[in-house]
Amino acid sequence: MASTQKMFVRRKKSVRRNIAAGSGGRPRLSVFRSGRHIYAQIIDDRKGVTVAAASTVEKDARATLKKGANVAAAGEIGKRIAERALKAGIKEVVFDRGGYRYHGRVKALADAARAGGLSF
């Protein structure tokens, strides 16, 4: 049996390989979640720069959210990242879920980003 960490790394490599093959030059919306917070950033891999970022660690996010590690917080971060991306002139991205399964907080962030105007 493979350990949880090995399965995570395997999923992450698979996701990155598929993103590299089918990104079409679009920036990627990368998600990282920890036990306490969730982070999202839009990365332009051609230039190697972060175009926009949002997380539950930010001061204004901590003021409005009770917890940083629940579905409601992930939805709020999804809205914020979409708003900041549109402000930067980005409408289409590739979703990089890392090694995380697409459910719970990751799905809530993605749905909120789509509702905010990003397409992926």
C-alpha positions in Angstrom: 0.0 0.0 0.0 1.2 3.5 -0.8 1.3 6.0 1.9 -1.0 9.0 1.9 1.9 11.3 1.2 3.1 9.2 -1.8 -0.4 9.2 -3.2 -0.6 13.0 -2.8 2.7 13.5 -4.7 1.5 11.2 -7.4 -1.7 13.1 -7.9 0.1 16.4 -7.8 2.5 15.3 -10.6 -0.4 14.0 -12.7 -2.3 17.2 -12.4 0.8 19.3 -13.2 1.6 17.2 -16.2 -2.0 17.6 -17.6 -1.9 21.3 -17.0 1.4 21.7 -18.8 0.0 19.8 -21.8 -3.3 21.6 -22.1 -2.8 25.1 -20.6 -2.6 26.9 -24.0 -0.7 29.7 -22.4 -3.3 30.6 -19.8 -2.1 31.4 -16.3 -2.9 28.9 -13.6 -5.0 29.2 -10.5 -3.0 27.3 -7.9 -4.6 26.2 -4.6 -2.9 25.2 -1.4 -4.8 24.2 1.7 -3.4 23.6 5.2 -5.2 22.6 8.4 -5.8 26.2 9.3 -5.9 28.2 6.1 -6.5 28.1 2.3 -4.4 30.0 -0.2 -5.0 30.7 -3.9 -2.7 32.4 -6.4 -2.8 33.1 -10.1 0.6 32.4 -11.6 1.9 33.3 -15.1 4.3 30.4 -15.8 5.8 32.1 -18.9 7.1 35.1 -16.9 7.4 33.2 -13.6 5.4 35.8 -11.6 2.4 35.7 -9.3 -0.3 38.0 -10.9 -2.8 37.8 -8.0 -3.2 36.1 -4.7 -5.7 35.7 -1.9 -5.7 33.8 1.4 -7.4 33.5 4.7 -4.2 34.8 6.4 -4.8 38.4 5.1 -5.9 40.9 7.8 -9.3 41.8 6.3 -10.1 38.1 5.7 -9.3 37.3 9.3 -11.6 40.1 10.4 -14.6 38.8 8.5 -14.1 35.0 8.7 -14.5 33.0 11.9 -12.3 30.2 10.7 -9.8 29.9 7.8 -10.2 26.2 7.2 -13.9 25.7 6.3 -16.0 25.7 3.1 -17.3 29.2 3.8 -13.8 30.6 4.0 -12.8 28.9 0.8 -15.8 30.4 -1.0 -14.8 33.8 0.2 -11.2 33.4 -1.0 -12.6 32.2 -4.4 -14.5 35.4 -4.7 -11.5 37.5 -3.8 -9.1 35.8 -6.2 -11.7 36.2 -9.1 -12.1 39.9 -8.3 -8.3 40.5 -8.2 -7.8 38.5 -11.4 -10.4 40.5 -13.3 -8.8 43.7 -12.0 -5.5 42.4 -13.4 -7.1 41.7 -16.8 -7.3 37.9 -16.5 -10.5 36.1 -17.4 -9.4 32.6 -18.3 -7.2 30.4 -16.2 -6.2 26.7 -15.7 -7.3 25.3 -12.4 -4.4 23.6 -10.5 -5.8 21.7 -7.6 -2.4 20.4 -6.6 -2.7 16.9 -5.1 -5.9 17.7 -3.4 -9.1 15.9 -4.4 -11.8 18.1 -6.0 -14.3 18.3 -3.2 -14.9 20.2 0.0 -12.8 23.4 0.3 -11.1 23.0 -3.1 -14.4 22.7 -4.9 -15.9 25.6 -2.9 -13.0 27.8 -3.9 -13.3 26.8 -7.6 -17.1 27.3 -7.7 -16.8 30.8 -6.1 -14.1 31.8 -8.5 -16.3 30.7 -11.5 -19.2 32.7 -10.0 -16.9 35.7 -9.7 -16.2 35.7 -13.4 -13.2 33.4 -14.0 -13.6 30.7 -16.6 -11.8 27.3 -16.4 
